Amino acid sequence: MLFDADCNGYFQNPAGASKEAGNLAWVHAPLPAGKTEVKANLWTWAMAINKASANKKAAWLFLQYFTGKEYTQWASCNAKVVDTTRTSVSRAPSLSPC
């Protein structure tokens, strides 16, 4: 059983991916009373630059690269990166043939 763990299911449920492939199921987190539409899940990117960092410029360049449109689009197609942080990438027509 997975709780709001769609990312785990994505990697573990395809045939041959794990001993329990095909037997996994998951659901989203419970919604507040009266709500019926799921708008997000609990998964999140948590990237930041520590204020005590001795290499703030390098950290900033790292964050720019790995959260940029070009890299996230490549990663979505080629590296099984799911739940992209960019709406423009998740809706890109070029992701369809991936």
FENZIUR-V350188 format. One record per pair of residues at least 12 apart in sequence whose ideal C-beta (glycine too) atoms are under 10 Angstrom apart, sorted by the first residue. I is the first residue (numbers start at 1). GAP is how many residues later the second one is. D is the distance in Angstrom with one decimal. If there is no record, write none. Layout:
BEGIN
((I;GAP;D) (I;GAP;D))
END
This chain:
BEGIN
((1;23;8.3) (1;24;7.3) (1;25;7.6) (1;26;9.0) (2;22;6.4) (2;23;7.5) (2;24;4.0) (2;25;8.3) (3;23;7.1) (3;24;7.3) (3;25;9.0) (3;26;7.4) (3;27;9.8) (3;39;8.4) (4;22;7.0) (4;23;7.2) (4;24;5.6) (4;25;4.7) (4;26;9.4) (4;34;9.9) (4;36;10.0) (4;37;5.4) (4;38;4.7) (4;39;7.6) (5;19;9.0) (5;21;5.4) (5;22;9.5) (5;23;10.0) (5;36;8.7) (5;37;8.5) (5;38;8.1) (6;20;6.0) (6;21;9.4) (6;22;7.9) (6;35;6.2) (6;36;9.6) (6;37;7.3) (6;76;8.0) (6;77;7.8) (7;19;9.6) (7;34;8.5) (7;36;5.6) (7;74;9.9) (7;75;5.8) (7;76;6.2) (8;16;8.0) (8;18;7.6) (8;35;9.5) (9;15;5.3) (9;16;7.8) (9;17;4.9) (10;14;10.0) (10;16;9.7) (10;70;7.9) (10;72;5.4) (10;73;8.8) (11;69;7.1) (11;71;8.3) (12;12;5.9) (13;12;8.6) (13;13;8.8) (26;15;9.9) (28;12;9.0) (28;13;6.0) (28;14;8.6) (29;12;7.0) (29;13;5.8) (41;42;7.8) (43;39;8.9) (43;40;5.7) (44;39;8.7) (44;41;8.9) (45;21;9.6) (45;22;7.6) (45;38;8.3) (45;39;9.4) (45;40;5.2) (47;12;9.4) (47;15;8.7) (47;16;5.8) (47;19;7.6) (47;20;6.9) (47;38;8.9) (48;15;8.2) (49;13;8.8) (49;14;6.9) (66;15;9.9) (66;19;9.7) (67;17;9.6) (67;18;6.0) (67;19;7.6) (68;18;8.5) (68;21;9.7) (69;15;9.5) (69;17;5.9) (69;19;6.1) (69;20;6.2) (69;23;8.8) (70;19;9.4) (71;15;9.9) (71;18;9.5) (72;12;5.1) (72;13;6.7) (72;14;5.3) (72;16;9.0) (72;17;4.9) (72;18;9.0) (72;20;9.8) (73;13;8.0) (73;15;8.4) (73;16;4.8) (73;17;9.6) (73;19;6.2) (73;21;7.1) (73;22;7.2) (73;25;9.4) (74;15;9.5) (75;14;8.9) (76;13;5.9) (76;14;7.7) (76;16;8.3) (76;18;9.6) (76;19;5.9) (76;22;6.7) (77;12;9.6) (77;15;9.5) (77;17;7.8) (77;18;6.3) (77;19;9.9) (77;20;8.2) (77;21;3.9) (78;20;7.7) (80;18;9.8))
END
